[in-house]
Amino acid sequence: MSIQASVEEILEDIKKYSPYPEKVKLIAVTKYSTVEDIEEFLKTGQNICGENKVQVVKDKIEYFKNKNTDIKWHFIGNLQKNKVKYIIDDVAAIHSVNKLSLAQEINKKAEQSGKTLDVLLEINVYGEESKQGYSLDELKCDIIELKNLKNLNIIGVMTMAPFTDDEKILRMVFSGLRKIKDELNKEYFDNNLTELSMGMSNDYKIALQEGSTYIRVGTKIFK
């Protein structure tokens, strides 16, 4: 199936399964794609394109620098402190912020670059699917300091859902993430925390049904 056909199928699924399809944004993981693949994807009108390797961002940013494209680079993956300095100029959003120290480092680099970055906080919902993420109690200890970082804009929470086709487990993960989002909204964000990420899953349709608004579609589009 071509990239174009895959995107069209996903867009139809969004309309069919999501309770609010107008909020859903695609994150395209392009680790296995070529520059030409990305260009074809951009022609579909989606403006969020994900990268899960620092070198991928650095290689492809040069290609798109002089092109008239509305692309918002979104870094996905295990972001380590020693990588922050290499990507901060080339991205507009960060997936998987899972430590206050990492958030502070990102904030410092963003301030030096004169930009504000959207971030999703990585939550450990049930203990196994997101081992590096915050537990809810840990996050509550850090949340005030995280919110005070002036160059970070917390837009949502995400989790690394297990690679499984077990619908019951996947629904437990995403419904659990939604409950955490609702609790954080009530206590800390005045209902401004609106984005919910599917993280990694074999079935994005379940994530859509459970209210996810960021859909990671890389494995479907880029074979």
N, C-alpha and C positions, 0 to 999 in steps of 0.2 A: 504494500500500500504506500502510495506517495505521501510526502509530508502534507501536501495540500489536502488530500483525502482524509488523512488522520486528523488534521485540525478541524475539518468540517464535521467529522464524526463526533469529536469531543465537544464542539460548540452545540451540536444537537443534543448531546447527553446533558450538557449544562442546562439547556432549556427544559429538558424532560425531567431531570432529577432534582435540580436545586430549587429550594423554596424562594430564593431571590437571585435569579441568574444575572441580574444587572450588576451585582456586586462581585461576581466571580472573575478572577484574574488568572491567567495561565502563567506558570513558571516553566520555561523550557530549558531542561538540562541538556547542555550541548557537548558534553565530554566526548561523545563519539561522533560528532558531526563535523562537517567541513564548513569553511566560510560560505560556500555556495548554498549549503543547506540552511544556514542561518538567514541568508539573504532571502531565500524562498519563503522561509517562515515569516519573516518581517512583512512580506507582501500581503499576508493574510490580515494585517491590521492590528495584530496584538502588539502591545508596546512594552511588555515585560519579558525579558529574556534572561534566563538564569545561566550562571557559570559555576561549575563546582571545582575548578582548578585555577589557581592564581595564574599559571602560565597561559591558560586558555584565554583569560581576560586580557592579559598583556599582549598576546599575539593578535587577537581579533579586534582590539580597540583601535589599532593602527589602521586596520582595513576599513573600519566604519567612521573614522575620524572626519573624513571629508565627504561622507555620503549624507544625503538629505533623508535621514531616518529618525523616527521618534522612538529611540530605544532607551530603556531604563535598565542599566546593568544591575543585576541582582545576584549577589554572591551566595551560593549554596554550598554547604559542606562543613567539615570540621575546621572552623576558623581558629587558628592558633595565633598567639600574640606575635610570633615572629613573622606572620604573614600579613598582619594588619597594614604595615607601612607600604607594602607592595600593591595593595588593592584599593586603598582609600580614595585615590584620585579617579578611579575608573568605575566606581559603583555608586548607586543611589540608595541601595537597600541591602541589609544584612540579614540573612537567615541564621537561626541557631545561636543566639547570644545566650550563653549558659553560665556565665560567671560575672560577678561585679567587676573583678579586676580586668577582664576582657572588655567589658562595656566601657570602663574608664579609659583603657588604652585606645579603643575605637573613638571615643569622644575627643580625646586629646588630639589624635591625628585629624579628625574631622574639623576641629577648631582651627588647626594649623592650615588646613586646606580651605577654610572659609565656607564650609558646607554643613548641612544638616542631613543626617542619614536616618532613614526609616529602619527600624529593627523589629524582629520578632523574637520574643523570649522563648527559649526552649524549655518545655516543662516535662518532667518525668511523671507520667500519669499513673502507671501501675508498677513501676520498678524495673521492668526488663526492657521495654521498648525504647527507652531514652536514657540510658545509663549516665550520660554526661550532663543531662539536663537538671534544672532546679527541681527539688521537691517543693511543694506548695509552701511548707513552713519556711524553707530556706529563702524562697523568693520573697515572702512577706517580710523577712528580716532585712532584705536588700532593697525593697521596692521604693522606699522614699529616696534613697541615694540614687537609684537608677533614674527615677523621675526627675531628679535635680540636675542630671547631666544635660546641659543646654543644647548640645549639638547632636543629641539622639532623640528621635521621635518614636516612642513605643507605639506601634500600630496594632500589635496582636501577639498571640501565643501560638506555638506550634509544638508538635511532638513527633518523634520518630516511631511511627506505628510499625508493628511487626510485619515481616514478610510472610503473610499467611493468606490463605483463601477462606479461612474460617470467618464467616460473616458475623457470628456472635462476638468473637473476640474483637474484630475491627469496629463493630458498633459500640462495644464497651469502651474502646480507646477513644473514639471520637466524641461519644456522648460525655465521657469523663472530661475530655479537654474543653468541651463547651461549658460544662458546669464550672470548671475552674475559671474560664473566661468570664462567665456571668458573676462569679463571686468577686473576682478582681475588679470588674466593672462597678459593682455595687459599693465596694469598700474604698477603691482608690482612683477610679477613672471616670466617674460621673457618666457612665454609659458611652464613653468615647472610644473604648477599646472594641472596635467593630470587626477586625479581621481575625480569621481563624484559619490556620494552615493545616493541610492534610499531612504534611511531612512526607514520609515515604510509605506507600501502600501499593499492593497489587490491584486494588479495586477502587479507583477514584470515584466511581459512582456511589459507593457507600459513603465516602467522605462528603460528596455533594449532598446526599440525602440528610446527612447529619449536620449540615450547616457550614461546611468548610467553604472559604472564599478564596483561598489560594490553592490552586491545583497544579501539582507537579506532574508534568506530562512527558518528560524527556524520554523515558523508556518506551513510550508508545510511538512517539514521533521519530526519534533517532535510533534506528535499529543498529 
